[in-house]
């Protein structure tokens, strides 16, 4: 635009140059989006299927085993315990959210930038939820088995697995948190853009 103001007679050649550069940048951006989408969907689908497999297996290898008593064969031994019920609920939530992520991977094959950003944000939240639900299922499953005889160990397992998502979230987002802390001191910045990083 500055060149156009400097020499109005070359308006058509400058306009053509502008269109060429715009087309080239748009094509390069689309290629980058395809590459990033392919990598992200491949990694996300792998993790989602792995989590779905783990939670599926946990649902059929219930803590405490199955009853062999007459009249209640095949029913879970610990079915009436609150910790066992929390295990079943968290395991189900983990499986459903990881399967939902696996389904969204199919939709993410489009090369639309806005959809990709939305997909990435949404699947990140769903995977985080599946991760928290899986650790909760692990903690409540072990609590169900250990509670009758080793209460201190059951509580220790629950505390450790409860802290794991918090520590992993802090470690995973440490670069962004550090940047917000450092930039927030010296000058103001638009923090709305950082959620996309």
GROMACS elastic network, one bead per residue, 0.5 to 0.9 nm:
[ bonds ]
;  ai    aj funct       b0    kb
    1     5     6  0.63379   500
    1     6     6  0.86385   500
    1    14     6  0.83228   500
    1    15     6  0.89742   500
    1    18     6  0.89409   500
    2     5     6  0.51795   500
    2     6     6  0.62341   500
    2     7     6  0.87673   500
    3     7     6  0.61488   500
    3     8     6  0.81287   500
    3    10     6  0.86677   500
    3    11     6  0.87921   500
    3    14     6  0.75366   500
    4     7     6  0.53036   500
    4     8     6  0.53104   500
    4     9     6  0.81311   500
    4    10     6  0.69657   500
    4    11     6  0.58912   500
    4    14     6  0.66548   500
    4    15     6  0.84182   500
    5     8     6  0.58404   500
    5    11     6  0.88697   500
    7    10     6  0.59468   500
    7    11     6  0.74705   500
    8    11     6  0.53888   500
    9    12     6  0.79799   500
   10    13     6  0.55294   500
   10    14     6  0.61099   500
   10    15     6  0.84847   500
   11    14     6  0.52199   500
   11    15     6  0.59566   500
   11    16     6  0.85583   500
   12    15     6  0.50013   500
   12    16     6  0.61053   500
   12    17     6  0.85472   500
   13    16     6  0.50284   500
   13    17     6  0.61032   500
   13    18     6  0.85147   500
   14    18     6  0.60522   500
   14    19     6  0.86155   500
   15    19     6  0.62379   500
   15    20     6  0.86626   500
   16    19     6  0.50783   500
   16    20     6  0.61800   500
   16    21     6  0.86591   500
   17    20     6  0.50847   500
   17    21     6  0.62154   500
   17    22     6  0.85174   500
   18    21     6  0.52694   500
   18    22     6  0.60832   500
   18    23     6  0.85926   500
   19    22     6  0.50078   500
   19    23     6  0.60215   500
   19    24     6  0.84840   500
   20    23     6  0.51852   500
   20    24     6  0.61082   500
   20    25     6  0.86140   500
   21    24     6  0.50698   500
   21    25     6  0.61011   500
   21    26     6  0.84782   500
   22    25     6  0.52283   500
   22    26     6  0.60613   500
   22    27     6  0.86090   500
   23    26     6  0.50744   500
   23    27     6  0.61318   500
   23    28     6  0.85957   500
   24    27     6  0.52148   500
   24    28     6  0.61911   500
   24    29     6  0.85789   500
   25    28     6  0.51160   500
   25    29     6  0.60637   500
   25    30     6  0.85978   500
   26    29     6  0.51011   500
   26    30     6  0.62173   500
   26    31     6  0.87189   500
   27    30     6  0.51014   500
   27    31     6  0.62750   500
   27    32     6  0.86622   500
   28    31     6  0.51264   500
   28    32     6  0.62217   500
   28    33     6  0.86382   500
   29    32     6  0.50252   500
   29    33     6  0.61174   500
   29    34     6  0.86106   500
   30    33     6  0.50065   500
   30    34     6  0.61880   500
   30    35     6  0.86527   500
   30   111     6  0.72073   500
   30   112     6  0.84945   500
   30   113     6  0.82225   500
   31    34     6  0.50929   500
   31    35     6  0.62768   500
   31    36     6  0.86562   500
   31   111     6  0.89890   500
   32    35     6  0.51055   500
   32    36     6  0.60710   500
   32    37     6  0.83650   500
   33    36     6  0.51207   500
   33    37     6  0.57955   500
   33    38     6  0.83482   500
   33   111     6  0.65428   500
   33   112     6  0.81248   500
   33   113     6  0.69107   500
   33   116     6  0.82649   500
   34    37     6  0.51483   500
   34    38     6  0.60551   500
   34    39     6  0.86532   500
   34   109     6  0.84616   500
   34   110     6  0.84690   500
   34   111     6  0.60216   500
   35    38     6  0.52146   500
   35    39     6  0.63052   500
   35    40     6  0.85929   500
   36    39     6  0.52042   500
   36    40     6  0.59474   500
   36    41     6  0.83812   500
   37    40     6  0.51575   500
   37    41     6  0.58627   500
   37    42     6  0.82923   500
   37   108     6  0.72940   500
   37   109     6  0.72363   500
   37   110     6  0.85313   500
   37   111     6  0.75433   500
   37   116     6  0.71475   500
   38    41     6  0.53845   500
   38    42     6  0.60436   500
   38    43     6  0.86587   500
   38   108     6  0.87678   500
   38   109     6  0.75807   500
   39    42     6  0.52213   500
   39    43     6  0.62533   500
   39    44     6  0.85090   500
   40    43     6  0.53080   500
   40    44     6  0.59215   500
   40    45     6  0.83837   500
   40   120     6  0.81903   500
   41    44     6  0.50389   500
   41    45     6  0.58070   500
   41    46     6  0.83697   500
   41   102     6  0.89770   500
   41   104     6  0.89443   500
   41   105     6  0.56101   500
   41   106     6  0.83705   500
   41   108     6  0.70760   500
   41   109     6  0.80338   500
   41   120     6  0.89179   500
   42    45     6  0.53753   500
   42    46     6  0.62617   500
   42    47     6  0.88635   500
   42   105     6  0.80886   500
   43    46     6  0.51982   500
   43    47     6  0.63920   500
   43    48     6  0.86355   500
   44    47     6  0.52866   500
   44    48     6  0.60292   500
   44    49     6  0.85593   500
   44   101     6  0.77234   500
   44   102     6  0.76984   500
   44   105     6  0.74719   500
   44   123     6  0.81142   500
   44   124     6  0.87709   500
   44   127     6  0.84927   500
   45    48     6  0.50133   500
   45    49     6  0.59937   500
   45    50     6  0.83927   500
   45    98     6  0.89224   500
   45   101     6  0.71727   500
   45   102     6  0.53165   500
   45   103     6  0.86059   500
   45   104     6  0.88531   500
   45   105     6  0.62458   500
   46    49     6  0.53849   500
   46    50     6  0.61557   500
   46    51     6  0.86926   500
   46   102     6  0.83780   500
   47    50     6  0.50540   500
   47    51     6  0.61544   500
   47    52     6  0.85701   500
   47    98     6  0.83553   500
   47   102     6  0.88488   500
   47   127     6  0.85206   500
   48    51     6  0.51922   500
   48    52     6  0.61334   500
   48    53     6  0.85965   500
   48    95     6  0.89341   500
   48    97     6  0.85324   500
   48    99     6  0.66249   500
   48   100     6  0.85122   500
   48   101     6  0.62108   500
   48   102     6  0.57447   500
   48   127     6  0.72099   500
   48   130     6  0.86122   500
   49    53     6  0.60738   500
   49    54     6  0.86163   500
   49    98     6  0.69143   500
   49    99     6  0.70465   500
   49   101     6  0.86925   500
   49   102     6  0.65731   500
   50    53     6  0.51163   500
   50    54     6  0.62730   500
   50    55     6  0.87233   500
   50    98     6  0.86361   500
   51    54     6  0.50934   500
   51    55     6  0.61633   500
   51    56     6  0.84183   500
   51    94     6  0.76805   500
   51    95     6  0.70562   500
   51    98     6  0.63151   500
   51    99     6  0.85670   500
   51   130     6  0.77062   500
   51   131     6  0.80212   500
   51   134     6  0.79219   500
   52    55     6  0.52611   500
   52    56     6  0.59387   500
   52    57     6  0.85502   500
   52    94     6  0.74051   500
   52    96     6  0.77896   500
   52    97     6  0.84955   500
   52    98     6  0.56229   500
   52    99     6  0.61978   500
   52   102     6  0.89709   500
   52   130     6  0.89888   500
   53    56     6  0.50805   500
   53    57     6  0.61509   500
   53    58     6  0.85739   500
   53    95     6  0.80591   500
   54    57     6  0.52581   500
   54    58     6  0.61902   500
   54    59     6  0.87617   500
   54    95     6  0.83663   500
   54   134     6  0.86123   500
   55    59     6  0.62475   500
   55    91     6  0.57863   500
   55    92     6  0.74776   500
   55    94     6  0.67673   500
   55    95     6  0.55725   500
   55   134     6  0.71051   500
   55   137     6  0.85237   500
   56    59     6  0.52716   500
   56    60     6  0.69171   500
   56    91     6  0.80703   500
   56    92     6  0.84112   500
   56    95     6  0.67758   500
   57    60     6  0.54909   500
   57    61     6  0.62964   500
   57    62     6  0.88780   500
   58    61     6  0.51355   500
   58    62     6  0.62552   500
   58    63     6  0.84465   500
   58    91     6  0.75213   500
   58   137     6  0.86915   500
   58   138     6  0.88123   500
   59    62     6  0.58391   500
   59    88     6  0.72075   500
   59    91     6  0.69797   500
   59    92     6  0.79725   500
   61    64     6  0.88070   500
   61    65     6  0.70615   500
   62    65     6  0.55355   500
   62    66     6  0.76151   500
   62    76     6  0.71893   500
   62    77     6  0.89960   500
   62    78     6  0.89176   500
   62    84     6  0.87868   500
   62    88     6  0.88103   500
   62   141     6  0.78791   500
   63    66     6  0.86783   500
   63    76     6  0.82772   500
   63    77     6  0.84295   500
   63    78     6  0.76197   500
   63    84     6  0.77164   500
   63    87     6  0.89497   500
   63   141     6  0.57333   500
   63   142     6  0.72582   500
   63   144     6  0.68602   500
   63   145     6  0.61829   500
   64    67     6  0.89680   500
   64    76     6  0.71903   500
   64    77     6  0.58587   500
   64    78     6  0.60976   500
   64   141     6  0.87299   500
   64   144     6  0.74935   500
   64   145     6  0.59551   500
   65    74     6  0.89222   500
   65    75     6  0.85851   500
   65    76     6  0.60008   500
   65    77     6  0.60418   500
   65    78     6  0.79458   500
   66    73     6  0.73714   500
   66    74     6  0.53009   500
   66    75     6  0.54023   500
   66    77     6  0.53357   500
   66    78     6  0.84308   500
   67    70     6  0.86319   500
   67    72     6  0.63654   500
   67    73     6  0.52894   500
   67    74     6  0.54644   500
   67    75     6  0.54228   500
   67    76     6  0.58339   500
   67    77     6  0.52665   500
   68    71     6  0.86469   500
   68    72     6  0.69471   500
   68    74     6  0.65784   500
   68    75     6  0.81857   500
   68    77     6  0.89536   500
   69    72     6  0.56536   500
   69    73     6  0.56417   500
   69    74     6  0.86812   500
   70    73     6  0.60560   500
   72    75     6  0.57795   500
   72    76     6  0.87820   500
   73    76     6  0.86855   500
   74    77     6  0.88216   500
   75    78     6  0.88455   500
   75    79     6  0.76747   500
   76    79     6  0.53229   500
   76    80     6  0.88947   500
   77    80     6  0.81708   500
   78    81     6  0.56332   500
   78    82     6  0.88985   500
   78    83     6  0.87776   500
   78    84     6  0.62793   500
   78    85     6  0.86886   500
   78   144     6  0.74352   500
   78   145     6  0.85869   500
   79    82     6  0.82130   500
   79    84     6  0.62836   500
   79    85     6  0.68821   500
   80    83     6  0.87943   500
   80    84     6  0.73863   500
   80    85     6  0.74491   500
   81    84     6  0.53038   500
   81    85     6  0.64603   500
   81    86     6  0.87784   500
   81   144     6  0.74487   500
   82    85     6  0.50743   500
   82    86     6  0.61657   500
   82    87     6  0.85569   500
   82   144     6  0.84733   500
   83    87     6  0.61285   500
   83    88     6  0.87511   500
   83   140     6  0.53819   500
   83   141     6  0.71342   500
   83   143     6  0.67836   500
   83   144     6  0.55680   500
   84    88     6  0.63278   500
   84    89     6  0.87192   500
   84   137     6  0.89638   500
   84   140     6  0.65807   500
   84   141     6  0.63564   500
   84   143     6  0.83431   500
   84   144     6  0.57959   500
   84   145     6  0.89413   500
   85    88     6  0.51049   500
   85    89     6  0.62476   500
   85    90     6  0.86126   500
   85   140     6  0.86597   500
   86    89     6  0.51412   500
   86    90     6  0.60221   500
   86    91     6  0.83176   500
   86   136     6  0.82269   500
   86   137     6  0.72634   500
   86   140     6  0.64835   500
   86   141     6  0.84040   500
   87    90     6  0.53484   500
   87    91     6  0.59037   500
   87    92     6  0.84423   500
   87   136     6  0.71537   500
   87   138     6  0.74000   500
   87   139     6  0.79406   500
   87   140     6  0.51340   500
   87   141     6  0.55374   500
   87   144     6  0.84562   500
   88    91     6  0.51610   500
   88    92     6  0.60446   500
   88    93     6  0.85815   500
   88   137     6  0.71978   500
   88   140     6  0.89293   500
   88   141     6  0.85803   500
   89    92     6  0.51834   500
   89    93     6  0.61809   500
   89    94     6  0.86175   500
   89   133     6  0.87145   500
   89   137     6  0.79568   500
   90    93     6  0.50525   500
   90    94     6  0.60621   500
   90    95     6  0.85683   500
   90   130     6  0.87947   500
   90   132     6  0.86575   500
   90   134     6  0.67154   500
   90   135     6  0.86214   500
   90   136     6  0.62516   500
   90   137     6  0.52172   500
   90   138     6  0.89815   500
   90   140     6  0.87389   500
   91    94     6  0.51212   500
   91    95     6  0.62008   500
   91    96     6  0.86448   500
   91   130     6  0.88291   500
   91   133     6  0.64506   500
   91   134     6  0.61132   500
   91   136     6  0.79312   500
   91   137     6  0.52645   500
   91   138     6  0.83819   500
   92    95     6  0.51743   500
   92    96     6  0.61196   500
   92    97     6  0.85910   500
   92   133     6  0.84774   500
   92   137     6  0.89155   500
   93    96     6  0.51826   500
   93    97     6  0.60902   500
   93    98     6  0.84999   500
   93   129     6  0.84203   500
   93   130     6  0.70028   500
   93   133     6  0.64483   500
   93   134     6  0.83827   500
   94    97     6  0.53809   500
   94    98     6  0.61217   500
   94    99     6  0.85313   500
   94   127     6  0.86907   500
   94   129     6  0.71513   500
   94   131     6  0.70190   500
   94   132     6  0.78443   500
   94   133     6  0.50065   500
   94   134     6  0.55670   500
   94   137     6  0.83520   500
   95    98     6  0.52649   500
   95    99     6  0.60649   500
   95   100     6  0.85228   500
   95   130     6  0.70992   500
   95   133     6  0.86932   500
   95   134     6  0.82939   500
   96    99     6  0.51713   500
   96   100     6  0.61105   500
   96   101     6  0.87312   500
   96   130     6  0.81335   500
   97   101     6  0.63270   500
   97   102     6  0.87260   500
   97   126     6  0.58757   500
   97   127     6  0.70287   500
   97   129     6  0.72185   500
   97   130     6  0.56522   500
   98   101     6  0.50704   500
   98   102     6  0.63307   500
   98   103     6  0.87344   500
   98   126     6  0.71313   500
   98   127     6  0.63499   500
   98   129     6  0.87026   500
   98   130     6  0.59106   500
   98   131     6  0.87630   500
   99   103     6  0.62701   500
   99   104     6  0.87058   500
  100   103     6  0.50321   500
  100   104     6  0.62509   500
  100   105     6  0.87417   500
  100   123     6  0.85730   500
  100   126     6  0.79665   500
  101   104     6  0.50082   500
  101   105     6  0.63130   500
  101   122     6  0.87249   500
  101   123     6  0.57926   500
  101   124     6  0.88224   500
  101   126     6  0.67460   500
  101   127     6  0.70655   500
  102   105     6  0.52458   500
  102   106     6  0.71932   500
  103   106     6  0.55428   500
  103   107     6  0.71162   500
  104   107     6  0.50106   500
  104   108     6  0.62396   500
  104   119     6  0.75092   500
  104   123     6  0.75840   500
  105   108     6  0.50762   500
  105   109     6  0.71487   500
  105   119     6  0.84914   500
  105   123     6  0.86683   500
  106   109     6  0.60879   500
  106   110     6  0.89434   500
  107   110     6  0.67786   500
  107   119     6  0.86373   500
  108   111     6  0.76656   500
  108   112     6  0.87377   500
  108   115     6  0.76020   500
  108   116     6  0.65183   500
  108   119     6  0.67868   500
  108   120     6  0.88522   500
  109   112     6  0.88918   500
  109   116     6  0.88014   500
  110   113     6  0.86967   500
  110   115     6  0.78694   500
  110   116     6  0.78178   500
  111   114     6  0.89682   500
  111   115     6  0.79240   500
  111   116     6  0.71941   500
  112   115     6  0.53491   500
  112   116     6  0.61026   500
  112   117     6  0.87649   500
  113   116     6  0.50185   500
  113   117     6  0.62278   500
  113   118     6  0.86039   500
  114   117     6  0.52248   500
  114   118     6  0.62058   500
  114   119     6  0.84593   500
  115   118     6  0.50396   500
  115   119     6  0.58387   500
  115   120     6  0.83929   500
  116   120     6  0.59233   500
  116   121     6  0.84705   500
  117   120     6  0.51179   500
  117   121     6  0.61615   500
  117   122     6  0.85167   500
  117   196     6  0.75313   500
  118   121     6  0.51987   500
  118   122     6  0.60010   500
  118   123     6  0.84723   500
  119   122     6  0.51272   500
  119   123     6  0.58912   500
  119   124     6  0.82339   500
  120   123     6  0.53711   500
  120   124     6  0.59525   500
  120   125     6  0.86630   500
  120   196     6  0.89013   500
  121   124     6  0.52114   500
  121   125     6  0.64518   500
  121   126     6  0.88308   500
  121   195     6  0.86457   500
  121   196     6  0.75643   500
  122   125     6  0.52749   500
  122   126     6  0.62747   500
  122   127     6  0.86353   500
  123   127     6  0.58713   500
  123   128     6  0.83028   500
  124   127     6  0.52210   500
  124   128     6  0.61099   500
  124   129     6  0.86289   500
  125   128     6  0.50532   500
  125   129     6  0.61883   500
  125   130     6  0.86491   500
  126   129     6  0.50147   500
  126   130     6  0.61629   500
  126   131     6  0.85545   500
  127   131     6  0.60502   500
  127   132     6  0.86212   500
  128   131     6  0.50107   500
  128   132     6  0.62693   500
  128   133     6  0.85691   500
  128   165     6  0.86219   500
  128   169     6  0.89345   500
  129   132     6  0.51839   500
  129   133     6  0.60657   500
  129   134     6  0.84895   500
  130   133     6  0.50275   500
  130   134     6  0.59542   500
  130   135     6  0.86009   500
  131   134     6  0.51180   500
  131   135     6  0.63001   500
  131   136     6  0.85684   500
  131   165     6  0.76075   500
  132   135     6  0.52425   500
  132   136     6  0.61161   500
  132   137     6  0.86047   500
  132   162     6  0.84308   500
  132   164     6  0.88584   500
  132   165     6  0.62764   500
  133   137     6  0.60724   500
  133   138     6  0.85731   500
  134   137     6  0.50212   500
  134   138     6  0.61904   500
  134   139     6  0.86452   500
  135   139     6  0.61589   500
  135   140     6  0.85943   500
  135   161     6  0.60026   500
  135   162     6  0.73020   500
  135   164     6  0.80442   500
  135   165     6  0.78437   500
  136   139     6  0.50929   500
  136   140     6  0.60437   500
  136   141     6  0.83131   500
  136   158     6  0.80348   500
  136   161     6  0.72308   500
  136   162     6  0.71812   500
  137   140     6  0.52465   500
  137   141     6  0.58262   500
  137   142     6  0.84935   500
  138   141     6  0.51924   500
  138   142     6  0.62580   500
  138   143     6  0.84988   500
  138   158     6  0.85598   500
  138   161     6  0.78384   500
  139   142     6  0.53567   500
  139   143     6  0.60084   500
  139   144     6  0.86160   500
  139   154     6  0.80816   500
  139   155     6  0.89185   500
  139   157     6  0.62159   500
  139   159     6  0.84164   500
  139   160     6  0.86267   500
  139   161     6  0.61885   500
  139   162     6  0.78160   500
  140   144     6  0.60419   500
  140   145     6  0.87362   500
  140   154     6  0.87144   500
  140   157     6  0.89863   500
  140   158     6  0.71576   500
  141   144     6  0.52175   500
  141   145     6  0.66525   500
  141   146     6  0.88029   500
  142   145     6  0.52095   500
  142   146     6  0.59569   500
  142   147     6  0.81377   500
  142   154     6  0.66573   500
  142   157     6  0.75123   500
  142   158     6  0.82430   500
  143   146     6  0.51535   500
  143   147     6  0.54179   500
  143   148     6  0.89560   500
  143   151     6  0.79919   500
  143   153     6  0.83707   500
  143   155     6  0.72016   500
  143   157     6  0.75078   500
  143   158     6  0.71433   500
  144   147     6  0.56701   500
  144   148     6  0.79984   500
  144   154     6  0.81034   500
  145   148     6  0.72142   500
  145   149     6  0.86846   500
  145   150     6  0.89978   500
  145   154     6  0.82688   500
  146   149     6  0.60480   500
  146   150     6  0.53005   500
  146   151     6  0.64059   500
  146   152     6  0.88578   500
  146   153     6  0.71143   500
  146   154     6  0.54259   500
  147   150     6  0.56294   500
  147   152     6  0.82671   500
  147   153     6  0.81714   500
  147   154     6  0.58279   500
  147   155     6  0.83560   500
  148   151     6  0.67103   500
  149   152     6  0.89814   500
  150   153     6  0.54505   500
  150   154     6  0.63084   500
  150   155     6  0.88152   500
  151   155     6  0.61573   500
  151   156     6  0.85330   500
  152   155     6  0.52275   500
  152   156     6  0.61465   500
  152   157     6  0.86909   500
  153   157     6  0.61184   500
  153   158     6  0.85921   500
  154   157     6  0.52273   500
  154   158     6  0.63186   500
  154   159     6  0.87466   500
  155   158     6  0.50791   500
  155   159     6  0.61634   500
  155   160     6  0.86347   500
  156   159     6  0.51354   500
  156   160     6  0.61368   500
  156   161     6  0.85646   500
  157   160     6  0.52288   500
  157   161     6  0.60884   500
  157   162     6  0.83236   500
  158   161     6  0.53073   500
  158   162     6  0.58451   500
  158   163     6  0.85615   500
  159   162     6  0.50009   500
  159   163     6  0.61939   500
  159   164     6  0.86972   500
  160   163     6  0.52358   500
  160   164     6  0.62732   500
  161   164     6  0.50694   500
  161   165     6  0.74441   500
  162   165     6  0.65904   500
  162   166     6  0.75430   500
  163   166     6  0.52769   500
  163   167     6  0.62078   500
  163   168     6  0.86091   500
  164   167     6  0.52660   500
  164   168     6  0.60537   500
  164   169     6  0.84923   500
  165   168     6  0.51227   500
  165   169     6  0.59659   500
  165   170     6  0.85481   500
  166   169     6  0.52041   500
  166   170     6  0.62778   500
  166   171     6  0.86863   500
  167   170     6  0.51212   500
  167   171     6  0.61126   500
  167   172     6  0.84530   500
  168   171     6  0.50441   500
  168   172     6  0.58570   500
  168   173     6  0.84284   500
  169   172     6  0.51081   500
  169   173     6  0.60624   500
  169   174     6  0.82051   500
  170   173     6  0.53334   500
  170   174     6  0.56338   500
  170   177     6  0.83015   500
  171   174     6  0.50797   500
  171   175     6  0.82716   500
  172   175     6  0.77058   500
  172   176     6  0.88310   500
  173   176     6  0.54741   500
  173   177     6  0.61081   500
  173   178     6  0.84870   500
  174   178     6  0.58042   500
  174   179     6  0.83922   500
  175   178     6  0.51045   500
  175   179     6  0.61226   500
  175   180     6  0.86399   500
  176   179     6  0.50318   500
  176   180     6  0.61267   500
  176   181     6  0.85296   500
  176   194     6  0.74798   500
  176   195     6  0.89170   500
  176   197     6  0.79543   500
  177   180     6  0.51020   500
  177   181     6  0.61215   500
  177   182     6  0.86128   500
  178   181     6  0.50816   500
  178   182     6  0.61130   500
  178   183     6  0.84763   500
  179   182     6  0.51369   500
  179   183     6  0.58484   500
  179   184     6  0.80534   500
  180   183     6  0.52786   500
  180   184     6  0.55844   500
  180   185     6  0.85316   500
  180   189     6  0.88873   500
  180   191     6  0.78095   500
  180   194     6  0.85796   500
  181   184     6  0.52342   500
  181   185     6  0.66061   500
  182   185     6  0.57081   500
  182   186     6  0.71237   500
  183   186     6  0.55732   500
  183   187     6  0.61626   500
  183   188     6  0.72776   500
  183   189     6  0.73722   500
  184   187     6  0.58508   500
  184   188     6  0.60159   500
  184   189     6  0.72337   500
  185   188     6  0.79255   500
  188   191     6  0.88209   500
  189   192     6  0.88890   500
  190   193     6  0.62322   500
  190   194     6  0.78387   500
  191   194     6  0.53571   500
  191   195     6  0.75318   500
  192   195     6  0.62101   500
  192   196     6  0.81531   500
  193   196     6  0.58955   500
  193   197     6  0.75468   500
  194   197     6  0.53490   500
